[in-house]
Every structure is written in C-alpha cells, then in structure tokens.
Amino acid sequence: MNAPSAVDPRAGLDGRLSWRAAGAPDLDGWAALIARTAAVELPVWFERRGDLAQILASRKNPTAANSILGFDAQGVARAYGRITKNPGGAKAIGFGCVDPAWQGTGVGTGLLGWMEARTRQRFASETVSPAAPTLRLFMEQQHTHRAALFAGSGYRIVRYYNEMHRPLDGPLPEPVLDDGLDLVPFGPGLHEAVRQAHNDAFRDHWGSEPRDEEAWGFVVNDPQARPDLSAVVVEKAGGTVVGYQLASHDVESAASRGFKEGHTELLGVRREFRGRGVARALLADAMRRFAAAGMDKASLDVDSENPTGALALYLKAGYVPVNTSMAWDKEL
C-alpha cells in the first residue's frame, strides 16, 4: 500500500475562517449555507438538509475525513467542500460552495486546494491506483465565476451535459413493448435487480463506475425519489430486468422555477435489449405518470456524447435542451 500524503490538506485554507469536518450538529448551518449560495447562483439542483443527512451516513466517504466547513467569528458557516471516491476508482468528485458574501476573497481557491490535497491522500492510501490522481468538478454554464476559478487552477472541460425538458400539456405517446416484455412498478423488491441492471447498462458510458449497495442507497432513498413515477421493464419469462426509469420530483424547485417537473434521474437498458424500443416505452410511461401526478414538464439530463444515441432519442420524443453543464478534470 502506498503511504498517504504527508501534506496537511488544511494548509492552504483561509485563516479568517475556522475549519472543521462536517458533523451532525452542523446540519442546519450547512444546509443554510448551501441555500444562501443557491439563492444567488440559481442552480437547477442543490443539496438540501435531507441530502446532507444521507452524506453524513456514508461509510465509504465518511465526512470526518472527506468534508470541511469554514465558520466565521460568529459561528456562521461560510464555505464548504467535500470529496467522494469509489475504492479503486479512477477519479474523485468534488462538491462545495462559498457564501456569496465571501466570494472573490480567495476562500474558494483555498477550498479547492483542500479538495486536491485530500484527493491525493485518498489515491495514495489505496493498494492499487488505476490512474493518476484526478479530481472532477461539475458546474452549470451560467456560473462563470466557477469557470474562472477552475480554469485558473489548471482544470479542463472534459464533458458537456444537456438538461432537457418536454412539456406534458399535449398528446403523449403510448408505451409499446414486444410481447415478451412487461412494464412493472418499481419498488423495494426490485432494488437489487435494478442496481445490477444499471451497472450492466452503464458499462459503456463515459465516466461511469459501478454502484455498490451504499451508492445505490443514495439513489433509491433520496428524499426526492418518486418510486410511484418510476417503472421497470422485465422479461416475462424469467423476470430479468431489461431496463428501468427512476424518477424524482423536487417540490421546492417547483416553487422557485414556476413549474412542476417529473425528473428522470436514471434511464438504462441492458446492451442485449437495445434497439427494441425499451427506452422509448419507458419514456412514454414516464410522461404519462408525470402528467397524471400533475407535473407540467418531463425532464432529464444527458451526456452530449452518450454512446447509445440517447440524445437523438430524447429529441425525437419531444425533449428540448434548456441548460448546459460541464465536467472539469485535473490530474494532480
């Protein structure tokens, strides 16, 4: 095993703030910091208290070692960062924000330095590192201040993603499947089978790594998850999971954005069943479920270079791009 890096990740953090790992007593202040930042930056999605509670429960990425919060003299959280990494994975992913009142003061640069140092430690602590330590960051196109920070710190854009919407106030397609396939509700009894199908379906997707039970728990137990708006396609003979559509609905976002959306978090079809209209049927079923639940739009996100032709499928189904986000990488 490689020796962990001796560099203290906190060495470059701004000395005007006091820093410590996030813990359960910080939940309210942590969530309030992210909400204050989101009120100014207006991201499509941001972490809320329920998401942070899930993060605190992680065994694979314990917050005691992989998160940092910066507090001002009054004890108000002003900056946050964390990284996650799959054991043996080729990258770490960074998350974080700086209170708008503290942006432009160098706090973000120090926070990014902490993420990089902690990423080096995570790679160095593993028996086998498959690649050079790499940190990946995500941002939406309107967040130009983040782009300036990332580019100035040596990161490069490696992928683009499209957020797409489809109005639900007109005619909706019918879900049509081959005779040997059946569309069934999603529930706890299918959690593990769908996880296995997801890992199989996403083997050829850029940047995807297999999801273990903990990572899958973040999906199915997400506070915004809507199993009632989700569905699974199975083979009638044997019950093999062929494909799936897992949905969510963000009540708070509906209030701020002015419309209700049913969001497809994950859509996948096993390789050997592609080309049989499974994804098209799952999308049609999702639209009908969303409309019946009172949603105004169906939405999803797609890798602009998805190898399965998903972008063309969504465009044909009536989805249109409304926003772009980027993945930025840096080899450390």
DOSEDREN-704423 format. One line per 2 residues: number of its first residue (from 1); their letters; for each residue x, y, z of C-alpha. Coordinates in Angstrom, 3 decimals, padded with zeros to 6 digits, m for minus. Each point is the difference from the previous one (the first is absolute). Layout:
<sites>
NUM = A = X,Y,Z ~ ...
</sites>
This chain:
<sites>
1 = MN = 000.000,000.000,000.000 ~ 001.255,003.473,m000.822
3 = AP = 000.646,002.329,002.920 ~ m002.649,002.717,000.329
5 = SA = 001.182,003.498,m000.876 ~ 001.590,001.826,002.925
7 = VD = m001.279,003.375,m001.248 ~ m002.660,001.450,002.303
9 = PR = m003.063,000.677,m002.209 ~ m000.903,002.954,002.249
11 = AG = 003.288,001.803,m000.573 ~ m001.347,002.372,m002.672
13 = LD = m003.410,000.756,001.525 ~ m000.894,003.619,000.714
15 = GR = 001.068,000.924,003.531 ~ m002.893,002.425,000.486
17 = LS = m002.315,m002.981,000.387 ~ 000.213,m002.842,002.503
19 = WR = m000.156,m003.396,m001.693 ~ m001.271,m003.411,001.035
21 = AA = m001.535,m003.092,m001.520 ~ m003.779,000.008,m000.395
23 = GA = m001.975,m001.854,002.655 ~ m003.607,m000.548,001.042
25 = PD = m000.124,003.185,002.169 ~ 000.860,002.023,m003.129
27 = LD = m002.922,m001.203,m002.129 ~ m002.149,003.112,000.287
29 = GW = 002.850,002.475,m000.492 ~ 001.467,m002.078,m002.839
31 = AA = m003.336,m000.157,m001.820 ~ m000.555,003.733,000.589
33 = LI = 003.372,000.826,m001.585 ~ m000.835,m002.003,m003.128
35 = AR = m003.477,001.566,m000.181 ~ 001.421,003.552,000.299
37 = TA = 002.434,m000.724,m002.798 ~ m002.702,m001.584,m002.164
39 = AV = m002.287,003.023,000.487 ~ 002.621,002.101,m001.800
41 = EL = 001.456,m002.518,m002.476 ~ m003.347,m001.644,m000.905
43 = PV = 001.204,m003.525,m000.824 ~ m002.513,m002.497,m001.340
45 = WF = 000.753,m002.301,002.936 ~ 001.778,000.409,003.309
47 = ER = 000.469,m002.068,003.148 ~ m002.600,000.416,002.719
49 = RG = m000.124,m001.140,003.599 ~ m001.308,m003.460,m000.866
51 = DL = 002.808,m000.531,m002.509 ~ 002.592,001.100,002.565
53 = AQ = m001.418,m002.402,002.580 ~ 000.542,m002.822,m002.509
55 = IL = 003.565,001.193,m000.609 ~ 000.730,m000.076,003.736
57 = AS = m001.003,m003.675,000.074 ~ 002.504,m001.049,m002.682
59 = RK = 002.427,m002.751,001.006 ~ 002.015,000.158,m003.211
61 = NP = 000.569,003.771,000.135 ~ m000.270,000.957,003.682
63 = TA = m000.396,003.735,000.453 ~ 002.463,m000.024,002.901
65 = AN = 002.811,m000.411,m002.543 ~ m001.534,001.177,m003.265
67 = SI = m001.823,003.241,000.794 ~ 000.862,003.454,001.274
69 = LG = m002.067,002.946,001.239 ~ 001.309,003.517,000.590
71 = FD = m001.637,002.163,002.705 ~ 000.292,003.727,000.599
73 = AQ = 000.546,001.621,003.403 ~ m003.734,m000.161,000.713
75 = GV = m000.117,m003.744,m000.699 ~ m001.817,000.345,m003.347
77 = AR = 001.030,m002.504,m002.680 ~ 001.493,001.904,m002.940
79 = AY = 001.694,m002.671,m002.132 ~ m000.324,m003.720,m000.595
81 = GR = 001.840,m002.705,m001.911 ~ 000.014,m003.776,m000.197
83 = IT = 001.229,m002.756,m002.268 ~ m001.309,m003.461,m000.764
85 = KN = 001.878,m002.922,m001.518 ~ m000.754,m003.624,m000.768
87 = PG = 002.728,m002.347,001.289 ~ 002.175,m000.811,m003.004
89 = GA = m001.807,002.594,m002.114 ~ 001.777,002.164,m002.556
91 = KA = m001.154,003.353,001.390 ~ m001.243,001.909,003.013
93 = IG = m002.915,002.413,m000.305 ~ m000.032,003.337,001.789
95 = FG = m002.961,001.955,001.353 ~ m000.102,003.342,001.745
97 = CV = m001.034,003.623,000.151 ~ 001.007,003.351,001.469
99 = DP = m002.485,002.421,001.554 ~ m000.684,002.782,m002.554
101 = AW = 001.163,002.580,002.578 ~ 003.412,m001.725,000.084
103 = QG = 000.449,m000.695,m003.699 ~ 002.904,001.719,m001.724
105 = TG = 002.105,000.040,003.175 ~ 002.146,m003.070,m000.662
107 = VG = m002.040,m002.385,002.150 ~ m001.002,m002.072,m003.021
109 = TG = 003.600,m000.389,m001.137 ~ 001.000,m001.331,003.415
111 = LL = m003.013,m002.320,000.081 ~ 000.931,m001.402,m003.404
113 = GW = 003.528,m000.575,001.282 ~ m001.420,m001.985,002.916
115 = ME = m002.003,m002.201,m002.406 ~ 003.092,m000.664,m002.093
117 = AR = 002.170,m000.859,003.004 ~ m002.653,m002.321,001.416
119 = TR = m000.384,m001.663,m003.423 ~ 003.741,m000.690,m000.103
121 = QR = m000.265,m001.582,003.448 ~ m002.877,m002.238,m001.057
123 = FA = 001.864,m001.278,m003.058 ~ 003.228,m000.471,001.955
125 = SE = m001.761,m002.073,002.678 ~ m001.267,m002.608,m002.477
127 = TV = 001.854,m003.211,m000.730 ~ m000.423,000.424,m003.749
129 = SP = m000.572,003.352,m001.646 ~ m001.253,m000.578,m003.576
131 = AA = 000.956,003.481,m001.189 ~ 001.563,003.254,001.020
133 = PT = m001.950,001.755,002.767 ~ m002.792,001.900,m001.746
135 = LR = m002.576,002.382,001.451 ~ m003.234,000.652,m001.903
137 = LF = m002.220,003.029,000.562 ~ m003.393,000.853,m001.474
139 = ME = m001.605,003.372,m000.712 ~ m002.849,001.519,m001.994
141 = QQ = 000.826,002.276,m002.916 ~ m001.322,003.169,001.655
143 = HT = 002.456,m000.279,002.903 ~ 002.807,001.888,m001.706
145 = HR = 001.755,000.764,003.306 ~ 000.502,m003.730,000.516
147 = AA = 001.263,m000.403,m003.550 ~ 002.607,002.702,000.630
149 = LF = 001.120,m001.711,003.223 ~ 000.191,m003.440,m001.592
151 = AG = 001.835,001.152,m003.135 ~ 002.405,002.124,002.031
153 = SG = 000.759,m003.007,002.204 ~ 000.955,m002.295,m002.885
155 = YR = m003.295,m001.814,m000.659 ~ m001.331,m000.735,m003.487
157 = IV = m003.481,m000.754,m001.297 ~ m000.283,m003.693,m000.822
159 = RY = m003.744,m000.412,m000.562 ~ m003.215,001.931,m000.630
161 = YN = m003.467,m000.965,001.235 ~ m003.402,001.221,m001.166
163 = EM = m002.980,000.584,002.261 ~ m003.087,m000.722,m002.129
165 = HR = m003.696,000.736,000.486 ~ m003.128,m001.380,m001.637
167 = PL = m003.391,001.714,000.542 ~ m002.830,m002.277,001.114
169 = DG = m003.019,002.081,m001.021 ~ m000.399,m001.583,m003.454
171 = PL = m000.427,m003.514,m001.365 ~ 002.213,m002.575,001.677
173 = PE = 001.430,m003.149,m001.610 ~ m001.155,m003.474,000.931
175 = PV = 002.498,m002.391,001.615 ~ 000.315,m002.916,m002.437
177 = LD = 002.094,m003.124,000.708 ~ 000.738,m003.340,m001.677
179 = DG = m002.257,m002.892,001.024 ~ 002.757,m001.566,002.084
181 = LD = 000.496,003.108,002.159 ~ m002.082,001.498,002.768
183 = LV = m000.024,003.394,001.737 ~ m000.338,m000.253,003.790
185 = PF = 000.087,002.415,002.968 ~ 003.304,000.702,001.753
187 = GP = 000.244,m000.879,003.690 ~ 002.280,m001.425,002.710
189 = GL = m000.274,m003.507,m001.397 ~ 001.755,001.163,m003.183
191 = HE = 002.678,002.229,001.572 ~ 002.841,m002.496,m000.314
193 = AV = m000.995,m001.351,m003.406 ~ m000.201,003.527,m001.412
195 = RQ = 003.381,000.879,001.548 ~ 001.549,m002.946,m001.808
197 = AH = m001.746,000.993,m003.232 ~ 001.232,003.574,000.397
199 = ND = 003.617,m001.078,000.437 ~ m000.328,m002.173,m003.095
201 = AF = m001.730,002.683,m002.080 ~ 002.515,002.723,000.880
203 = RD = 003.165,m002.037,m000.624 ~ 000.548,001.883,m003.273
205 = HW = m000.891,003.476,001.321 ~ 002.805,002.523,000.400
207 = GS = 001.031,000.653,003.601 ~ m002.375,m002.580,001.458
209 = EP = 001.171,m002.280,002.817 ~ m001.965,m002.937,001.454
211 = RD = m002.333,000.958,002.844 ~ 000.283,m002.102,003.135
213 = EE = m002.792,m000.415,002.563 ~ 000.850,003.247,001.800
215 = AW = 000.104,002.065,m003.178 ~ m003.265,m001.577,m001.168
217 = GF = m001.557,000.832,003.353 ~ 000.662,003.671,m000.733
219 = VV = m002.136,m000.419,m003.134 ~ m002.965,m001.997,001.287
221 = ND = m000.138,001.734,003.400 ~ 000.502,003.521,m001.295
223 = PQ = m002.498,002.400,001.647 ~ m001.269,001.009,m003.449
225 = AR = m000.269,m003.537,m001.412 ~ m003.420,m000.893,m001.411
227 = PD = m000.355,m003.762,m000.471 ~ m003.630,000.570,m000.958
229 = LS = 001.206,001.936,m003.059 ~ 002.596,m002.651,m000.853
231 = AV = m000.302,m003.280,m001.916 ~ 001.941,m003.092,m001.020
233 = VV = m000.147,m002.154,m003.135 ~ 000.473,m003.732,000.610
235 = EK = 000.000,m003.126,m002.120 ~ m003.238,m001.893,000.494
237 = AG = 001.898,m003.268,m000.048 ~ 002.341,000.066,002.970
239 = GT = m000.543,003.555,001.226 ~ 003.421,001.350,m001.077
241 = VV = 000.188,003.781,000.299 ~ 000.414,001.353,m003.517
243 = GY = m000.225,003.745,000.639 ~ m001.154,002.555,002.548
245 = QL = m001.035,003.620,000.468 ~ 000.553,001.454,003.485
247 = AS = m001.690,003.311,000.672 ~ 000.058,002.817,002.528
249 = HD = m001.917,003.188,000.749 ~ 001.391,003.085,001.748
251 = VE = m002.858,001.823,001.735 ~ 002.121,003.006,000.989
253 = SA = 001.391,000.393,m003.500 ~ m003.537,000.028,m001.366
255 = AS = m000.757,003.036,002.149 ~ 003.126,001.899,m001.073
257 = RG = m000.042,m000.937,m003.717 ~ m003.717,000.531,m000.495
259 = FK = m000.844,m003.434,m001.375 ~ m000.223,m003.578,001.224
261 = EG = 002.301,m002.536,m001.610 ~ 000.281,m003.733,000.180
263 = HT = 003.700,m000.667,m000.362 ~ 001.477,m003.206,m001.391
265 = EL = 003.057,m000.550,002.185 ~ 001.107,m003.211,m001.697
267 = LG = m001.053,m001.726,m003.192 ~ 001.799,m003.102,m001.171
269 = VR = m000.407,m003.057,m002.233 ~ 002.242,m003.063,000.022
271 = RE = 002.141,m000.228,m003.128 ~ m001.558,m003.183,m001.358
273 = FR = m003.486,001.570,000.099 ~ 000.830,003.289,m001.694
275 = GR = m001.701,000.768,m003.291 ~ m003.320,m001.512,001.086
277 = GV = m001.700,003.228,001.093 ~ 000.449,m000.579,003.746
279 = AR = 001.319,003.484,000.758 ~ m002.717,001.567,m002.151
281 = AL = m002.681,m001.922,001.895 ~ 001.462,000.985,003.374
283 = LA = 000.035,003.669,m001.019 ~ m003.603,m000.185,m001.192
285 = DA = m001.037,m001.656,003.265 ~ 001.897,002.656,001.976
287 = MR = m001.756,002.831,m001.815 ~ m003.399,m001.517,000.748
289 = RF = 000.872,m000.553,003.663 ~ 001.308,003.559,000.310
291 = AA = m003.071,001.499,m001.652 ~ m002.354,m002.045,002.194
293 = AG = 001.876,001.289,003.072 ~ m000.596,003.608,m001.050
295 = MD = 003.426,000.768,m001.464 ~ 000.437,002.657,m002.677
297 = KA = 003.172,m001.366,m001.563 ~ 002.075,m003.142,m000.286
299 = SL = 003.724,000.599,000.432 ~ 003.295,m001.877,m000.110
301 = DV = 003.730,000.541,m000.463 ~ 002.099,m001.637,m002.701
303 = DS = 003.673,m000.223,m000.865 ~ 000.323,001.868,m003.302
305 = EN = 002.239,m002.808,m001.308 ~ m002.012,m002.921,001.370
307 = PT = 001.046,m003.080,m002.026 ~ m003.474,m001.558,m000.102
309 = GA = m001.605,002.786,m002.056 ~ m002.049,001.198,002.962
311 = LA = 000.085,003.656,m001.059 ~ m001.636,m000.797,m003.343
313 = LY = m002.609,m002.140,001.771 ~ m000.922,002.838,002.375
315 = LK = m000.204,002.566,m002.785 ~ m002.305,m002.284,m001.964
317 = AG = m002.182,m000.447,003.099 ~ m000.475,003.783,000.233
319 = YV = 002.630,000.940,002.573 ~ 001.924,003.224,m000.663
321 = PV = 003.289,001.191,001.589 ~ m000.500,002.829,002.494
323 = NT = 003.287,000.126,001.913 ~ 003.572,m001.264,m000.225
325 = SM = 002.403,m001.184,002.672 ~ 003.626,m001.052,m000.191
327 = AW = 002.388,m002.457,001.623 ~ 003.505,001.327,000.672
329 = DK = 003.005,m002.239,000.746 ~ 003.462,000.552,001.369
331 = EL = 002.719,m002.604,000.322 ~ 001.763,000.744,003.269
</sites>
